[in-house]
């Protein structure tokens, strides 16, 4: 099974093309950090935001961003999903809610990509319903899908074409979140056959 996953991951990347270099990725993170530092980092600022990383796609972006912020903050994470085993007709499932009390606080939601926007729109409204004073959405990337979205990010690192992109936290079938740059996967390669079932021992010949 491990051999299958290794081969499949390599095959998906074989025909991909790099669309954002690792250097440009880091520039985008610094751009987001600069905007947040301007907002919260003034010496006379009394703001003390709660930063919420959206797991798991935003783990790389969040881990790179936080050390570049020069103001006091709280940190927590949330985990929401519309896919996989918890997919219930498009209903957003909260796997992890904030452990910190959000009431009366300024919340900075950090996510890897604003795609269709349905999930992030739900997250923002849920936090406001929980009593947050303000919710700022900061995304590493905004995908240009060619139509309006139910939410617009307040802070954007870079804009991506409407393609299947992996790297810097974004994955394809669970692979390649660890890439330092961004790669566009060939759409035809997304139809690769799923993993085979566990092998069944060969039947013994009859006597």
N, CA, C and O of each residue as an XYZ file, in Angstrom:
828
protein
N       0.822     -1.207      0.000
C       0.000      0.000      0.000
C       0.863      1.267      0.000
O       0.549      2.235     -0.693
N       1.956      1.258      0.782
C       2.837      2.405      0.797
C       3.458      2.643     -0.573
O       3.615      3.786     -1.001
N       3.814      1.549     -1.264
C       4.381      1.681     -2.602
C       3.377      2.337     -3.544
O       3.740      3.155     -4.389
N       2.094      1.959     -3.383
C       1.056      2.541     -4.237
C       0.970      4.050     -4.015
O       0.971      4.817     -4.977
N       0.896      4.483     -2.748
C       0.755      5.904     -2.451
C       1.975      6.691     -2.920
O       1.844      7.802     -3.435
N       3.151      6.117     -2.742
C       4.369      6.794     -3.193
C       4.328      7.000     -4.705
O       4.619      8.090     -5.197
N       3.968      5.959     -5.431
C       3.914      6.047     -6.892
C       2.819      7.016     -7.345
O       3.012      7.789     -8.285
N       1.673      6.966     -6.668
C       0.570      7.839     -7.056
C       0.915      9.306     -6.820
O       0.642     10.155     -7.668
N       1.509      9.600     -5.680
C       1.898     10.975     -5.372
C       2.904     11.491     -6.389
O       2.789     12.625     -6.853
N       3.885     10.672     -6.739
C       4.891     11.073     -7.717
C       4.257     11.288     -9.091
O       4.615     12.226     -9.805
N       3.322     10.423     -9.455
C       2.676     10.539    -10.761
C       1.863     11.830    -10.866
O       1.846     12.467    -11.919
N       1.195     12.215     -9.789
C       0.399     13.441     -9.806
C       1.268     14.671    -10.008
O       0.848     15.638    -10.643
N       2.470     14.633     -9.473
C       3.359     15.784     -9.592
C       4.160     15.775    -10.894
O       4.686     16.807    -11.311
N       4.251     14.612    -11.531
C       5.091     14.483    -12.719
C       4.659     15.420    -13.845
O       5.498     15.989    -14.543
N       3.344     15.576    -14.017
C       2.835     16.420    -15.096
C       2.381     17.797    -14.605
O       1.819     18.578    -15.373
N       2.621     18.087    -13.344
C       2.224     19.388    -12.788
C       3.223     20.460    -13.223
O       4.332     20.162    -13.665
N       2.799     21.702    -13.086
C       3.711     22.801    -13.383
C       3.727     23.777    -12.208
O       2.700     24.043    -11.583
N       4.886     24.288    -11.933
C       5.004     25.247    -10.831
C       4.470     26.604    -11.277
O       4.886     27.138    -12.305
N       3.549     27.152    -10.499
C       2.965     28.449    -10.854
C       3.373     29.551     -9.890
O       3.246     30.731    -10.215
N       3.864     29.184     -8.702
C       4.362     30.176     -7.742
C       5.633     29.607     -7.121
O       5.629     28.490     -6.604
N       6.702     30.363     -7.172
C       7.977     29.904     -6.634
C       7.971     29.968     -5.113
O       7.164     30.692     -4.530
N       8.866     29.215     -4.458
C       8.966     29.314     -2.997
C       9.254     30.738     -2.529
O       8.768     31.156     -1.477
N      10.040     31.484     -3.302
C      10.349     32.868     -2.923
C       9.099     33.744     -2.968
O       8.885     34.579     -2.089
N       8.275     33.546     -4.002
C       7.044     34.321     -4.109
C       6.050     33.941     -3.017
O       5.290     34.785     -2.541
N       6.058     32.670     -2.620
C       5.217     32.235     -1.508
C       5.584     32.987     -0.239
O       4.709     33.480      0.473
N       6.874     33.075      0.041
C       7.319     33.779      1.246
C       7.009     35.266      1.167
O       6.683     35.886      2.179
N       7.108     35.840     -0.016
C       6.744     37.249     -0.186
C       5.272     37.467      0.142
O       4.911     38.471      0.757
N       4.422     36.524     -0.270
C       2.994     36.650     -0.003
C       2.705     36.582      1.491
O       1.857     37.318      1.997
N       3.404     35.703      2.194
C       3.223     35.608      3.646
C       3.642     36.916      4.309
O       2.952     37.418      5.196
N       4.770     37.462      3.877
C       5.228     38.740      4.453
C       4.228     39.856      4.191
O       4.039     40.738      5.029
N       3.593     39.816      3.036
C       2.594     40.835      2.725
C       1.426     40.770      3.701
O       0.956     41.801      4.182
N       0.961     39.560      3.992
C      -0.124     39.403      4.967
C       0.334     39.867      6.341
O      -0.402     40.563      7.040
N       1.546     39.486      6.734
C       2.085     39.892      8.036
C       2.190     41.416      8.136
O       1.881     41.995      9.177
N       2.622     42.055      7.059
C       2.762     43.518      7.077
C       1.421     44.198      7.328
O       1.338     45.161      8.091
N       0.372     43.690      6.682
C      -0.953     44.296      6.869
C      -1.426     44.115      8.311
O      -1.956     45.048      8.914
N      -1.237     42.932      8.855
C      -1.649     42.685     10.241
C      -0.821     43.506     11.214
O      -1.356     44.025     12.194
N       0.471     43.630     10.961
C       1.321     44.429     11.849
C       0.936     45.906     11.817
O       1.004     46.592     12.837
N       0.536     46.388     10.656
C       0.082     47.780     10.574
C      -1.193     47.977     11.377
O      -1.402     49.027     11.984
N      -2.036     46.966     11.376
C      -3.317     47.075     12.086
C      -3.142     46.955     13.594
O      -3.739     47.723     14.347
N      -2.333     46.003     14.041
C      -2.273     45.680     15.466
C      -0.938     46.001     16.139
O      -0.832     45.925     17.363
N       0.078     46.357     15.356
C       1.415     46.458     15.920
C       1.870     47.832     16.351
O       3.024     47.991     16.748
N       1.003     48.835     16.288
C       1.400     50.174     16.722
C       1.744     50.169     18.208
O       1.075     49.493     18.989
N       2.784     50.917     18.616
C       3.201     50.913     20.026
C       2.094     51.283     21.003
O       2.069     50.794     22.132
N       1.175     52.148     20.570
C       0.097     52.579     21.460
C      -1.177     51.759     21.288
O      -2.214     52.091     21.863
N      -1.101     50.672     20.486
C      -2.287     49.855     20.253
C      -2.612     49.016     21.475
O      -1.723     48.452     22.115
N      -3.877     48.942     21.785
C      -4.334     48.097     22.899
C      -5.048     46.839     22.390
O      -5.574     46.055     23.181
N      -5.062     46.654     21.069
C      -5.725     45.481     20.492
C      -4.965     44.212     20.846
O      -3.734     44.180     20.825
N      -5.710     43.180     21.168
C      -5.113     41.893     21.529
C      -5.954     40.820     20.858
O      -6.794     40.195     21.505
N      -5.737     40.600     19.562
C      -6.628     39.713     18.810
C      -6.415     38.244     19.143
O      -5.377     37.839     19.667
N      -7.436     37.466     18.818
C      -7.353     36.021     18.879
C      -7.193     35.518     17.449
O      -8.082     35.706     16.619
N      -6.066     34.882     17.163
C      -5.804     34.334     15.835
C      -6.263     32.880     15.813
O      -5.867     32.079     16.660
N      -7.098     32.553     14.840
C      -7.612     31.189     14.696
C      -7.121     30.608     13.377
O      -7.511     31.080     12.309
N      -6.276     29.597     13.441
C      -5.853     28.895     12.243
C      -6.872     27.843     11.870
O      -7.368     27.118     12.732
N      -7.187     27.754     10.586
C      -8.150     26.770     10.106
C      -7.371     25.526      9.675
O      -6.643     25.547      8.683
N      -7.535     24.463     10.423
C      -6.838     23.218     10.126
C      -7.626     22.400      9.115
O      -8.843     22.548      9.011
N      -6.910     21.495      8.332
C      -5.497     21.355      8.399
C      -4.754     22.119      7.315
O      -3.533     22.249      7.400
N      -5.462     22.645      6.270
C      -4.766     23.279      5.171
C      -3.930     24.472      5.561
O      -2.898     24.724      4.939
N      -4.346     25.224      6.584
C      -3.663     26.460      6.946
C      -2.498     26.251      7.890
O      -1.896     27.227      8.337
N      -2.156     25.001      8.211
C      -1.120     24.774      9.219
C       0.232     25.332      8.778
O       0.959     25.902      9.592
N       0.576     25.174      7.496
C       1.873     25.674      7.024
C       1.865     27.199      6.976
O       2.808     27.842      7.437
N       0.811     27.773      6.424
C       0.686     29.230      6.356
C       0.692     29.845      7.748
O       1.390     30.829      7.991
N      -0.076     29.275      8.656
C      -0.142     29.804     10.022
C       1.213     29.737     10.711
O       1.641     30.697     11.352
N       1.886     28.593     10.576
C       3.188     28.438     11.219
C       4.241     29.362     10.661
O       5.174     29.734     11.372
N       4.112     29.742      9.397
C       5.050     30.676      8.789
C       4.702     32.115      9.137
O       5.586     32.958      9.291
N       3.412     32.388      9.258
C       2.938     33.754      9.513
C       3.174     34.213     10.947
O       3.636     35.332     11.172
N       2.861     33.359     11.918
C       2.883     33.796     13.318
C       4.209     34.399     13.767
O       4.188     35.423     14.449
N       5.373     33.820     13.420
C       6.633     34.421     13.875
C       6.918     35.798     13.273
O       7.814     36.500     13.739
N       6.171     36.186     12.252
C       6.381     37.487     11.623
C       5.458     38.568     12.181
O       5.536     39.727     11.773
N       4.591     38.189     13.109
C       3.685     39.156     13.731
C       4.344     39.734     14.971
O       4.846     38.995     15.818
N       4.342     41.066     15.076
C       5.093     41.730     16.153
C       4.194     42.355     17.206
O       4.565     43.350     17.828
N       3.006     41.776     17.415
C       2.085     42.302     18.413
C       1.599     41.154     19.302
O       1.628     39.997     18.884
N       1.158     41.462     20.509
C       0.630     40.409     21.389
C      -0.647     39.814     20.812
O      -1.462     40.523     20.221
N      -0.812     38.520     20.986
C      -2.007     37.861     20.468
C      -2.267     36.575     21.233
O      -1.390     36.051     21.920
N      -3.478     36.083     21.101
C      -3.825     34.729     21.529
C      -3.889     33.865     20.288
O      -4.141     34.367     19.192
N      -3.663     32.570     20.447
C      -3.770     31.677     19.294
C      -4.578     30.437     19.655
O      -4.457     29.880     20.746
N      -5.393     30.034     18.715
C      -6.145     28.791     18.825
C      -6.393     28.309     17.402
O      -5.986     28.958     16.439
N      -7.053     27.182     17.275
C      -7.355     26.689     15.936
C      -8.768     26.135     15.899
O      -9.361     25.802     16.925
N      -9.284     26.048     14.687
C     -10.583     25.441     14.458
C     -10.427     24.432     13.318
O      -9.480     24.501     12.535
N     -11.370     23.503     13.244
C     -11.350     22.507     12.174
C     -12.774     22.316     11.699
O     -13.630     21.830     12.439
N     -13.018     22.701     10.470
C     -14.337     22.547      9.872
C     -14.186     21.822      8.541
O     -13.121     21.852      7.924
N     -15.252     21.177      8.110
C     -15.156     20.398      6.883
C     -16.498     20.321      6.186
O     -17.555     20.342      6.816
N     -16.424     20.229      4.854
C     -17.608     19.958      4.040
C     -17.426     18.682      3.231
O     -18.275     18.340      2.408
N     -16.336     17.987      3.458
C     -15.986     16.863      2.595
C     -15.709     15.610      3.416
O     -15.814     15.619      4.642
N     -15.352     14.526      2.715
C     -14.931     13.299      3.377
C     -16.075     12.592      4.069
O     -17.234     12.686      3.664
N     -15.711     11.873      5.138
C     -16.695     11.056      5.844
C     -17.770     11.877      6.528
O     -18.855     11.377      6.823
N     -17.457     13.169      6.782
C     -18.420     14.002      7.489
C     -19.269     14.839      6.545
O     -20.018     15.712      6.984
N     -19.155     14.577      5.263
C     -19.956     15.319      4.298
C     -21.427     14.942      4.460
O     -21.799     13.772      4.369
N     -22.249     15.954      4.700
C     -23.677     15.703      4.898
C     -24.475     16.656      4.013
O     -25.138     17.584      4.477
N     -24.375     16.378      2.721
C     -25.130     17.197      1.787
C     -24.678     18.634      1.764
O     -25.499     19.525      1.549
N     -23.409     18.895      1.976
C     -22.889     20.245      1.937
C     -22.926     20.960      3.277
O     -22.459     22.095      3.373
N     -23.458     20.339      4.300
C     -23.501     20.964      5.612
C     -22.098     21.062      6.187
O     -21.322     20.109      6.117
N     -21.774     22.217      6.754
C     -20.466     22.404      7.368
C     -20.431     21.692      8.710
O     -21.313     21.884      9.546
N     -19.429     20.884      8.909
C     -19.258     20.130     10.148
C     -18.099     20.737     10.929
O     -16.996     20.869     10.400
N     -18.342     21.106     12.184
C     -17.284     21.637     13.056
C     -16.670     20.465     13.818
O     -17.305     19.875     14.693
N     -15.425     20.137     13.472
C     -14.720     19.070     14.168
C     -14.047     19.591     15.436
O     -13.959     18.874     16.432
N     -13.573     20.836     15.400
C     -12.968     21.482     16.569
C     -13.456     22.914     16.621
O     -13.286     23.665     15.660
N     -14.060     23.300     17.733
C     -14.496     24.682     17.932
C     -13.440     25.410     18.753
O     -12.614     24.756     19.389
N     -13.438     26.743     18.763
C     -12.431     27.465     19.550
C     -12.504     27.107     21.030
O     -13.583     27.094     21.623
N     -11.361     26.822     21.611
C     -11.320     26.582     23.056
C     -11.378     27.897     23.808
O     -11.847     27.946     24.945
N     -10.904     28.961     23.180
C     -10.941     30.287     23.783
C     -12.329     30.893     23.613
O     -13.018     30.626     22.629
N     -12.727     31.704     24.575
C     -13.983     32.443     24.479
C     -13.806     33.558     23.446
O     -12.904     34.385     23.584
N     -14.648     33.592     22.421
C     -14.504     34.592     21.368
C     -15.336     35.839     21.636
O     -15.184     36.836     20.930
N     -16.206     35.809     22.631
C     -17.129     36.913     22.881
C     -16.365     38.211     23.141
O     -15.473     38.268     23.987
N     -16.736     39.244     22.396
C     -16.164     40.567     22.579
C     -14.776     40.752     21.992
O     -14.189     41.824     22.139
N     -14.237     39.739     21.333
C     -12.859     39.813     20.845
C     -12.806     40.086     19.338
O     -13.752     39.819     18.596
N     -11.666     40.624     18.925
C     -11.352     40.715     17.506
C     -10.691     39.411     17.101
O      -9.676     39.016     17.675
N     -11.266     38.742     16.111
C     -10.782     37.438     15.671
C     -10.118     37.582     14.302
O     -10.669     38.211     13.398
N      -8.934     36.995     14.161
C      -8.278     36.909     12.858
C      -8.311     35.446     12.433
O      -7.617     34.609     13.009
N      -9.113     35.147     11.430
C      -9.202     33.785     10.900
C      -8.149     33.638      9.805
O      -8.151     34.389      8.830
N      -7.255     32.671      9.968
C      -6.162     32.450      9.019
C      -6.432     31.152      8.269
O      -6.529     30.086      8.877
N      -6.553     31.245      6.944
C      -6.813     30.050      6.137
C      -5.883     30.036      4.933
O      -5.313     31.058      4.552
N      -5.743     28.835      4.336
C      -4.812     28.714      3.222
C      -5.366     29.309      1.939
O      -4.656     30.027      1.235
N      -6.637     29.018      1.622
C      -7.170     29.461      0.339
C      -8.656     29.775      0.439
O      -9.410     29.069      1.108
N      -9.058     30.830     -0.229
C     -10.478     31.160     -0.389
C     -10.879     30.649     -1.766
O     -10.540     31.240     -2.792
N     -11.605     29.541     -1.764
C     -12.004     28.886     -3.019
C     -13.442     29.290     -3.327
O     -13.680     30.408     -3.785
N     -14.396     28.407     -3.086
C     -15.802     28.748     -3.299
C     -16.298     29.750     -2.256
O     -17.157     30.583     -2.545
N     -15.754     29.661     -1.048
C     -16.081     30.631     -0.012
C     -17.203     30.235      0.925
O     -17.458     30.936      1.904
N     -17.882     29.126      0.649
C     -19.019     28.741      1.485
C     -18.589     28.440      2.919
O     -19.238     28.871      3.873
N     -17.495     27.699      3.064
C     -17.069     27.305      4.410
C     -16.592     28.509      5.213
O     -16.968     28.662      6.375
N     -15.769     29.368      4.611
C     -15.284     30.541      5.335
C     -16.420     31.499      5.682
O     -16.404     32.124      6.743
N     -17.394     31.615      4.803
C     -18.551     32.464      5.116
C     -19.280     31.927      6.340
O     -19.696     32.685      7.216
N     -19.427     30.608      6.386
C     -20.075     29.980      7.548
C     -19.256     30.215      8.814
O     -19.809     30.538      9.865
N     -17.941     30.054      8.712
C     -17.070     30.246      9.882
C     -17.193     31.666     10.418
O     -17.335     31.867     11.624
N     -17.139     32.646      9.530
C     -17.230     34.040      9.978
C     -18.556     34.312     10.673
O     -18.590     34.927     11.739
N     -19.648     33.856     10.070
C     -20.960     34.104     10.674
C     -21.091     33.384     12.008
O     -21.661     33.932     12.951
N     -20.571     32.164     12.101
C     -20.653     31.408     13.355
C     -19.903     32.134     14.467
O     -20.385     32.200     15.598
N     -18.736     32.676     14.158
C     -17.963     33.392     15.169
C     -18.677     34.677     15.605
O     -18.664     35.034     16.783
N     -19.293     35.360     14.652
C     -20.065     36.554     15.010
C     -21.265     36.174     15.871
O     -21.601     36.885     16.818
N     -21.905     35.064     15.550
C     -23.038     34.599     16.353
C     -22.599     34.215     17.764
O     -23.379     34.297     18.712
N     -21.321     33.790     17.893
C     -20.778     33.445     19.207
C     -20.362     34.676     20.005
O     -19.905     34.558     21.142
N     -20.522     35.861     19.407
C     -20.268     37.095     20.137
C     -18.994     37.820     19.785
O     -18.650     38.800     20.446
N     -18.270     37.372     18.758
C     -17.042     38.071     18.367
C     -17.369     39.508     17.980
O     -18.372     39.766     17.315
N     -16.518     40.440     18.401
C     -16.740     41.843     18.081
C     -16.433     42.129     16.615
O     -17.081     42.962     15.983
N     -15.444     41.432     16.090
C     -15.031     41.633     14.698
C     -14.334     40.366     14.225
O     -13.626     39.717     14.996
N     -14.532     40.014     12.966
C     -13.862     38.859     12.380
C     -13.125     39.313     11.125
O     -13.741     39.756     10.156
N     -11.814     39.199     11.154
C     -10.963     39.544     10.020
C     -10.502     38.245      9.370
O      -9.940     37.379     10.041
N     -10.733     38.108      8.082
C     -10.351     36.898      7.359
C      -9.079     37.166      6.566
O      -9.054     38.018      5.678
N      -8.030     36.429      6.897
C      -6.747     36.554      6.206
C      -6.436     35.237      5.527
O      -6.334     34.206      6.191
N      -6.283     35.259      4.208
C      -6.001     34.031      3.469
C      -4.678     34.167      2.734
O      -4.307     35.244      2.268
N      -3.985     33.053      2.647
C      -2.748     33.038      1.865
C      -3.049     33.273      0.394
O      -2.327     34.008     -0.281
N      -4.110     32.652     -0.105
C      -4.435     32.756     -1.526
C      -5.933     32.875     -1.740
O      -6.734     32.289     -1.012
N      -6.289     33.645     -2.750
C      -7.675     33.770     -3.192
C      -7.736     33.212     -4.613
O      -7.045     33.703     -5.506
N      -8.564     32.186     -4.820
C      -8.670     31.589     -6.148
C      -9.676     32.368     -6.992
O     -10.797     32.628     -6.555
N      -9.266     32.734     -8.192
C     -10.141     33.455     -9.114
C     -11.033     32.455     -9.846
O     -10.648     31.907    -10.879
N     -12.234     32.223     -9.297
C     -13.127     31.210     -9.862
C     -14.076     31.793    -10.900
O     -14.885     31.062    -11.472
N     -13.992     33.091    -11.153
C     -14.779     33.690    -12.218
C     -16.210     34.009    -11.870
O     -17.009     34.305    -12.759
N     -16.558     33.957    -10.592
C     -17.915     34.323    -10.177
C     -17.865     34.847     -8.744
O     -16.857     34.701     -8.052
N     -18.951     35.449     -8.316
C     -18.978     36.041     -6.982
C     -18.956     34.963     -5.911
O     -19.365     33.824     -6.135
N     -18.467     35.356     -4.742
C     -18.386     34.448     -3.602
C     -19.193     35.023     -2.441
O     -19.424     36.231     -2.385
N     -19.621     34.166     -1.517
C     -20.412     34.651     -0.383
C     -19.589     35.414      0.650
O     -20.149     35.963      1.600
N     -18.275     35.457      0.479
C     -17.409     36.183      1.406
C     -16.190     36.672      0.641
O     -15.729     36.029     -0.302
N     -15.678     37.820      1.063
C     -14.430     38.348      0.530
C     -13.418     38.413      1.671
O     -13.740     38.864      2.770
N     -12.210     37.966      1.405
C     -11.177     38.027      2.432
C     -10.760     39.482      2.668
O     -10.733     40.295      1.744
N     -10.442     39.782      3.908
C      -9.972     41.125      4.251
C      -8.510     41.313      3.890
O      -8.085     42.413      3.539
N      -7.740     40.231      3.979
C      -6.308     40.285      3.679
C      -5.978     39.082      2.790
O      -6.338     37.948      3.105
N      -5.292     39.345      1.681
C      -4.964     38.301      0.707
C      -3.477     38.355      0.385
O      -2.929     39.422      0.107
N      -2.828     37.186      0.427
C      -1.424     37.130      0.069
C      -1.212     37.187     -1.427
O      -0.422     37.995     -1.915
N      -1.907     36.339     -2.155
C      -1.809     36.314     -3.616
C      -3.080     35.738     -4.215
O      -3.878     35.103     -3.526
N      -3.254     35.970     -5.513
C      -4.418     35.461     -6.235
C      -3.979     34.343     -7.165
O      -2.963     34.457     -7.851
N      -4.756     33.253     -7.183
C      -4.428     32.089     -7.988
C      -5.439     31.906     -9.109
O      -6.595     32.310     -8.981
N      -5.004     31.296    -10.213
C      -5.962     30.958    -11.273
C      -6.884     29.844    -10.819
O      -6.629     29.182     -9.813
N      -7.952     29.643    -11.565
C      -8.934     28.623    -11.219
C      -8.428     27.252    -11.669
O      -8.921     26.674    -12.637
N      -7.436     26.754    -10.941
C      -6.821     25.469    -11.238
C      -6.664     24.695     -9.930
O      -6.828     25.248     -8.843
N      -6.345     23.409    -10.054
C      -6.141     22.575     -8.867
C      -4.703     22.771     -8.410
O      -3.765     22.284     -9.041
N      -4.544     23.488     -7.310
C      -3.221     23.906     -6.848
C      -2.848     23.170     -5.567
O      -3.679     22.996     -4.676
N      -1.591     22.740     -5.483
C      -1.084     22.075     -4.283
C       0.197     22.747     -3.830
O       0.860     23.461     -4.582
N       0.520     22.490     -2.567
C       1.731     23.038     -1.977
C       1.414     24.039     -0.887
O       0.324     24.611     -0.856
N       2.363     24.250      0.007
C       2.239     25.210      1.110
C       0.941     24.997      1.889
O       0.228     25.948      2.209
N       0.653     23.733      2.185
C      -0.526     23.381      2.980
C      -1.680     22.825      2.190
O      -2.533     22.130      2.742
N      -1.726     23.121      0.891
C      -2.809     22.621      0.053
C      -2.417     21.266     -0.533
O      -1.260     21.052     -0.895
N      -3.384     20.352     -0.626
C      -3.045     18.981     -0.979
C      -3.859     18.464     -2.145
O      -4.852     19.063     -2.557
N      -3.412     17.347     -2.660
C      -4.184     16.564     -3.616
C      -4.228     15.138     -3.080
O      -3.197     14.470     -3.003
N      -5.415     14.670     -2.711
C      -5.609     13.348     -2.112
C      -4.721     13.151     -0.879
O      -4.294     12.033     -0.591
N      -4.450     14.219     -0.166
C      -3.620     14.130      1.028
C      -2.130     14.265      0.787
O      -1.351     14.276      1.740
N      -1.718     14.369     -0.467
C      -0.306     14.466     -0.795
C       0.119     15.920     -1.015
O      -0.699     16.776     -1.352
N       1.405     16.178     -0.818
C       2.139     17.375     -1.256
C       1.787     18.671     -0.530
O       1.997     19.753     -1.078
N       1.257     18.585      0.688
C       1.103     19.802      1.486
C       2.465     20.435      1.789
O       2.553     21.633      2.056
N       3.512     19.628      1.746
C       4.836     20.052      2.173
C       5.625     20.795      1.110
O       6.735     21.242      1.397
N       5.113     20.950     -0.096
C       5.859     21.654     -1.138
C       6.033     23.123     -0.768
O       5.065     23.753     -0.341
N       7.227     23.692     -0.914
C       7.446     25.092     -0.548
C       6.888     26.076     -1.563
O       6.634     27.234     -1.230
N       6.694     25.622     -2.813
C       6.061     26.447     -3.835
C       4.684     25.903     -4.156
O       4.215     24.963     -3.513
N       4.031     26.497     -5.158
C       2.692     26.060     -5.554
C       2.749     25.458     -6.954
O       3.393     25.987     -7.860
N       2.051     24.334     -7.096
C       2.030     23.602     -8.355
C       0.598     23.390     -8.799
O      -0.279     23.128     -7.976
N       0.356     23.501    -10.098
C      -0.954     23.237    -10.682
C      -0.967     21.809    -11.209
O      -0.142     21.426    -12.038
N      -1.927     21.027    -10.708
C      -2.034     19.623    -11.081
C      -2.821     19.490    -12.383
O      -3.842     20.152    -12.571
N      -2.342     18.638    -13.270
C      -3.051     18.340    -14.506
C      -4.398     17.707    -14.172
O      -4.456     16.696    -13.472
N      -5.473     18.297    -14.670
C      -6.817     17.822    -14.343
C      -6.999     16.359    -14.740
O      -7.662     15.604    -14.029
N      -6.430     15.960    -15.846
C      -6.586     14.578    -16.285
C      -5.959     13.591    -15.300
O      -6.387     12.440    -15.214
N      -4.958     14.038    -14.567
C      -4.301     13.155    -13.606
C      -5.123     12.959    -12.339
O      -4.811     12.085    -11.530
N      -6.167     13.762    -12.157
C      -6.992     13.645    -10.953
C      -7.912     12.441    -11.013
O      -8.544     12.099    -10.014
N      -7.999     11.791    -12.168
C      -8.867     10.627    -12.299
C      -8.112      9.321    -12.111
O      -8.565      8.263    -12.548
N      -6.940      9.404    -11.448
C      -6.152      8.200    -11.193
C      -6.976      7.223    -10.372
O      -7.728      7.632     -9.487
N      -6.840      5.941    -10.657
C      -7.604      4.928     -9.940
C      -7.307      4.984     -8.445
O      -6.167      5.230     -8.053
N      -8.325      4.758     -7.600
C      -8.109      4.752     -6.153
C      -7.233      3.592     -5.714
O      -6.953      2.672     -6.483
N      -6.812      3.656     -4.472
C      -5.940      2.601     -3.937
C      -6.627      1.249     -4.013
O      -7.823      1.143     -3.740
N      -5.889      0.223     -4.379
C      -6.489     -1.112     -4.439
C      -6.833     -1.617     -3.055
O      -6.267     -1.166     -2.059
N      -7.764     -2.558     -2.996
C      -8.117     -3.166     -1.708
C      -6.931     -3.975     -1.197
O      -6.038     -4.349     -1.957
N      -6.942     -4.237      0.105
C      -5.878     -5.066      0.653
C      -5.850     -6.406     -0.082
O      -6.901     -6.994     -0.335
N      -4.668     -6.888     -0.421
C      -4.592     -8.124     -1.214
C      -5.192     -9.318     -0.484
O      -5.054     -9.477      0.729
N      -5.856    -10.137     -1.263
C      -6.443    -11.356     -0.735
C      -5.456    -12.495     -1.008
O      -4.983    -12.632     -2.135
N      -5.140    -13.305     -0.010
C      -4.195    -14.419     -0.249
C      -4.657    -15.294     -1.393
O      -5.846    -15.555     -1.578
N      -3.664    -15.740     -2.160
C      -3.988    -16.613     -3.288
C      -4.729    -17.864     -2.788
O      -4.386    -18.449     -1.760
N      -5.741    -18.242     -3.545
C      -6.483    -19.450     -3.177
C      -5.601    -20.676     -3.394
O      -4.884    -20.786     -4.389
N      -5.674    -21.563     -2.463
C      -4.887    -22.778     -2.596
C      -5.530    -23.700     -3.633
O      -6.753    -23.839     -3.657
N      -4.739    -24.320     -4.475
C      -5.322    -25.200     -5.480
C      -6.041    -26.363     -4.825
O      -5.629    -26.889     -3.791
N      -7.105    -26.732     -5.455
C      -7.838    -27.887     -4.921
C      -7.056    -29.166     -5.179
O      -6.296    -29.260     -6.143
N      -7.253    -30.149     -4.305
C      -6.535    -31.415     -4.434
C      -7.005    -32.164     -5.666
O      -6.516    -33.258     -5.948
